[in-house]
Amino acid sequence: MENSLENKPPHQVVIIGGGFGGLYAAKTLAKAPVNVTLIDKRNFHLFQPLLYQVATGNLSPADISSPLRSVLSKSKNTQVLLGSVNDIDPQAQKVILGDEAIPYDTLIVATGAKHSYFGKDDWEEFAPGLKTVEDAIEMRRRIFTAFEAAERETDPVKRRAWLTFVIVGGGPTGVELAGAIAELAYQTLKEDFRNIDTSETRILLLEGLDRILPPFDPELSQTAEKSLKELGVLVQTKTLVTNIENDIVTIKQGDTVREIASKTILWAAGVKASPMGKVLAESTGVELDRAGRVIVESDLSIKGHANIFVIGDLANFSHQDGKPLPGVAPVAKQEGEYVANLIEQQLQGNNLPPFNYINRGSLAIIGQNLAVVDLGFMKLKGFFAWLFWLLVHIYFLLEFDNKLKVMIQWVWNYVTRNRGARLITEQESPSKLDDNPSYYSSTNSREAIKV
C-alpha cells in the first residue's frame, strides 16, 4: 500500500526578491524537500555594499553582480522567474505575476527598500540615491561630468558650483561616497585636467545628528570624521537640509540658514520600504510602520498569516531590544537562513526559537588605508580596519570570479591610485554635446552664498 505522504505534492515555497534575504533563503532550502520559486524583476543579485565603488569609478557593475540562475544552478529544486509581482492573494495562496498566478504553501517576501526623501520626493531629480545599478551609473555620470564641465566652464562662479559636491547623510554610504570622491579629486584626477585644479574641489558631507556614523561607537565616529577632514572633506553635523532646487541646497544649522550652490548633490540620508509592503497591508491587513516596513512576529511571519514571512529591509523586526533591526546585508542574510531552516523544521513537525540577530560588527571605509570597524569586543581603525573591510567584502561576494576580479582591481588601484571604470554614460545623445556647446554649462545661473 502506498504511503499517502509519498503522493502528496512537494511543499511550494515562493520567494519574492533576489537580494540577500531572498537569495540566502533559496540557497538554504537547496536540499530541503520543497520546490522553490524565486521571483525577481532583475535577473541578477546585486552586492549593494559596493555600489558606491561603481558610482565613483572604482568597479564596474558586473564586478558586483551575479546572475541569479548561475548562483542557483545547482539548486535543482529551485526555479527562477523574471517578473514583477502585482498582487498577493493570501486566501487562494497565490502570487500574481502579470497575468499568471503562482501558487504557494509558504511565501517569503524580501523586496528590500529604496531611498527616502522624507516626503520631498521631488528632490530625487536633483539628488539621486544609491540603491540600484542604475542609481550608481547615474551617480557616476554626474560625478565625472562635473569635472568635465568644470574644465570647459569659464565663469568662476559656475565652475565653483561644478566643483562642489554635496553628500546628504552621514551614515556608512555617505561617508564612503565622500571619502571616495575626495580621493578622486585630490589624487586620481589631479594630473588629468589642464584648465582646472581638482584640488580646489569642495566636498561637503551633511549630517542632521551630532556626529557621523551614528550607529557606531562615538570614538570611531570621531576617528572617521577626523580622517575625512584630513582627506579634504568638510563635515557638517547638526545640519538639516530644508530644500533642494535648481542646483541649490538650502541648509539649516541652528538658527542659521544657508544656501550652497552645487551641480552634484548625492543622497544618502534615508530609506523607505518597497511598495510590496503596501500590497501586503492591503491584502492581509498587516500593520506597517512610518517607513512602510511590515511589522513582523518574532519568527518573521506576519500577524494572522503564519505561512507568509517578510525579511530584510522590508521587515520591521523589533523583538530584541524594541528597536527595528538595521537595513544591512547581514540582517537580511541571517533572516533568510532562519526562515528557510524554520520551514524545513515545520515540515518535520518541529519548530525553532524566535529569530535572534547576531550582530557581528559594523564596518565603514573612508579611503585608502582608512576605515573603522566596530566588532563589539574589539574596535579597529586605520590600516588594519581597512584591510579587514576589504577581506570581509571579498568574502561576501557570491561568485569566485567576482571575488577574483574585485581583488585584482583593488590591488591594481592600490598600486596605481587609478580608477579604470570612469565611464560617463550620457542620458542625452552624443550629438547634443556637439550641437549645443553650452550643454556642460549650467542652465541655472543662480548664485548662492558661499559656505
Disulfide bonds with the S-S distance in Angstrom:
none
